[in-house]
Amino acid sequence: MNVNRINEEYRINQQRTAVRILLGQKTDRSQRDMFIKSQSGMNDAGLYSPFTVKKSTYISDTLLLLINRDMSKVKKHGDVYEYEGYRFTADQIPEIDVNTLSEVKACNNTIDFGQNHYFKYVSSDGREHILFTNDKCVGTPYSEYIRGAEHDATAQNYSKFWRYMMSRDPVYYGLTWSSDEVREFMDEAGMEQGFFTVKMGEREATQYYSASETGGVIHSKERYDSKYESITSTGYQLMNYEPGSVFKLNGKEYVLSENHTLDIPYGEDLWCLEYPSNYVYGVKID
């Protein structure tokens, strides 16, 4: 029999056994301790049988990832925590080294927080904060809470903001953040004004970042498209203005057509449109 094939079959069987044990499934060695070397090589850790809590080492990076991925599966029994049959104590939760983490920045006006991914947020005061993205959203790692880390209000506020940017229509952002705070978050991420996309786990959303000082900072793509149609197609928004009226946007003049529409390119910041000075709220004053 081919030796290489035997070795490969043995490796595959070992991997399958490890996965079954990790998920709490019965195997012929399910009552024994299983030792797993962490991916980093820094923290050797153990996954133990459901009936044993060994306190001499940290849990594995794999189990740590699963805990942060789905905290609903973590149960507490007194001072002992349990995940899918594997038990551990708070002092077995390793501290995540923020120095090993990278920041998430926008690329082509898209910020991708990844999936099952640790990263850091550097706030305006220079402090570094640990965050994690599971299958759906971003937040503070649950493992940090378990091990008793100090509550990080700054990280919570940052993650809450980006979760809100996943909303279908983030029109009520002003109830929580000021325009200056929103612009600070956007600038820190490297976002430019215009359409931007946020990806988080298996989800994504596209919004519009406006430079307007009075018309709002963030608008949904749906809201932008509706406004664009009313200005460039139906003319509904400009019905009270006389054809020939001159509007300005980014230093360029646009003349109102007989159909009360403007020929503005898609993607331009409609909330920065300058209306004719002889009109006030659509009413001619001269």
N, C-alpha and C positions, 0 to 999 in steps of 0.2 A: 504493500500500500504506500502511496506517495506521502513522504514525511511532511512536506509543506502543507498538503491538504489536511493531514491530521492536526497539525499545529493551528491551521486556520479554523477548523471545526472546533477545536478546544477553546480558541479565543472567543469565537462567537457564542459558544455555550456559557462561557464565563460572563460575558457581557449580558446575556439574557438573564442569568441567575442574579447578577447585581441589580438589574432593573426590577425583577420580581421582588427582591428583598426590599429595595427602596420604596416600592409601592405597597409593601406590607403583605405580599402574596406568599402563600405557603410553599416552602421548598424543603428538601431533605436536610437543610442546614439552618432552618429558620429560627432555631433556638440559640444559635451561636452568635457571637459578636462578629460583625463584618467590618474590616478596616479598609478605608478608602483614602488614598493620598489626594490632597487637594490639587486643583489645577495649577495654582501658583507655586506649589512646592514649598510654601512657607508654613502653611498650617496643615499638619497631618491630623486627620480627624477620624472619629469612629461613628458608624451607624450601628446601633445596638438593638438587640432583640427587645420586643415590647415589655419584657419582664425585668429589664436591667437598666439602671441609670448609672453610668460610669462617669465620674467627675474629674478624671485626671487629664482630660483633653477637650479641645473644642469639637463641636460638631463639624461635619464636612462642609466644604463650599457648596457641594451639590444640594445637601439638605438645607443649607442657608438660603440658597436660591429658591428652592421650592417653598419655603416658609414665606419669603417675600413675594413670591409669585401669587400665592393664594392663602392669605392669612385666615380665611374662613375654615380651613382644615386644621388649624392649630387649636387644640383644646388644653385647658388648664385644670390640673388636679392638685390643689394645694400649691406647693412650691415646684411642682413638676409640670412641664409642658409636654404635649404629645402631638405628633404629626403622623397620621396614617400608621399608628401603632408604634412609632419610635419615640422614646421618651428622653427628655433632657432637661437640665435646669438652666436658669438665667445666666449663671456664671460659665456655662458652656457655649454661650453665644459670643462669637468673636467680634471685636470692634472692626468696622470697615475702615481701612486706611484711606483717608480722603486724598492723600498725596499720590496714590496710584491711579486716581480717577481722572478722566478727561472732561472738559467742558463740552456742552452741546451748543453748537453755533449754527446759524442759518446758512444754507448754501442755495443759491439761486432763489432766494426768498422762501425757502422751505426749511423748517426746523423739524428734524426727525429725532424724537426721543428714544427710538428703538423699541425693543421688546425684550423683557427679562434682562434689563440692562442697568448697571449702576453708572452714575455720572455725578459730577459736582456742579454746583451753582456758586459763582463768586459774586457776592453782593457788592453794592457800591462802597461799603466800608472796608472792602478787602477780605472779609471773612469767607471761608469755604464751607459749603453745606452739602451734605450727602443726600442724594435722591435716587429713586429707583423707578423704572417703568415696567409694569407687568404686562399682561396681555391686553389691558384696556386703558390704563391711565397711569399718570405719574404721581408720585408722592414720597413721603419719608419712608425709608425701609421699616417694615414692621419689626424686624429683628432688633433695630435700635431701640424701639419701645420696650421690647421684652427684656433686653439687657439693662434697662434703666437709664439710658442716655437722656440728657437734659432736653426738654421740649424745645424744638427749633421753630419758633414762630415765623422767622424770616423764610425758611425753606417751605413751610406750610403755605405762606402767602404766595410765594413764587409758583409753587406747584398748582395752587388753586387758580391762579390767573391763567396758566396754560390749559388747565382742564376746562376753564370757562371758554377759552378760545376754541374749544371743540364743540361748543353749542351750535345749534342750527342758526340761531340769531343772537349774538352777544350784545344786544342793544342795551341791556341794563347793567353793563359793566360799571357805569358811573355810580351805582349804589354802593360799590365796594372800593373802587379805585378812582383816584382823580386822573384827569387827562395827563398830568405831568408824570404820575406813577406809571401809567400805561406806556407812555413814550419811553420812560426809563427801561421798562422791561423789554420793549421792542428794540431799543437801541443796544441794550446789553446783548441781545441775541443776534445782533447784526442784521436786523430786518430793515429793508428799504420800503419807502412808501409805495403803495400799490397793492395788488393782490399778493397774498401770502398764504402758505399752506402749513398746517400743523399736523404732524404724524405722531401717533401715540399708540403703541401696541399694534393692533390690527385695524385701527381706525384712522381716519384723516378728515380734515375740514379745511375749507378755503374761505378766507375773509378778506376784507379790504382795509388797508391802513391809510388813513387820510391825513393830509397836512393841515386840514382846516382848523382854525382856532375857535370856531363857533358852531360848526355843523356836526361835531362828534369825531372821535379818533378812529374807532373801529366799527365797521359795518359788515353785515353778512354779504356774501356774493349774491344771494337771492335779492337782497335789498338794493344792491348796486345795479343788478340787471333790470329791476323794475324801474328804477330812477332813470337809467340809461334809455330804456324804451320810451318812457314818457317825454324825454327831451329830444331824442333823435328820430323817433318813429311816429308815435301817436300825437305828439305835440300837446298832450293833455296838461302838462305842468306849465306850459308857456302860453296858454290860451289867452291870457289877459294882456299879453304884450303885442304891440303892433308889428306886423311884418316889416322888416328893415331895421328893427331895433338891433343894437350892437351889444354883444356880450363878450366878455374877456375871460380867458383861461390860460394861465402860464405864459402871459405876455402876448398871446395870440388872440385876434379878434374873430368872432363868429357872428354872422349876420342871420337874423331870424328869417326863415323862409315864409312863403305864403301859407304853408301848412303848419306854421308855428313850430317848426323843428329847427334844430341846429345840427350841423354836420361835424360832430365831435368824434374823434377816434375812440374806439373802445379801449378802456383801461385808464383814460384820463381821470383825474381827481374831480369828480362832479361836484363835490362839496366845497370846492374852491372856486366855483364858477362865479364871476363878478357880473351882477345884473346891471342894466342901464341905470344911470344915476338919476334920471328923471322919473323913475318909478319907485314906489315904496310898497313892498309886499304886493306887487302886481298891479298897483293903482298908479296911473299916470298923474303927476303933480304939476304939470305945466301945460 
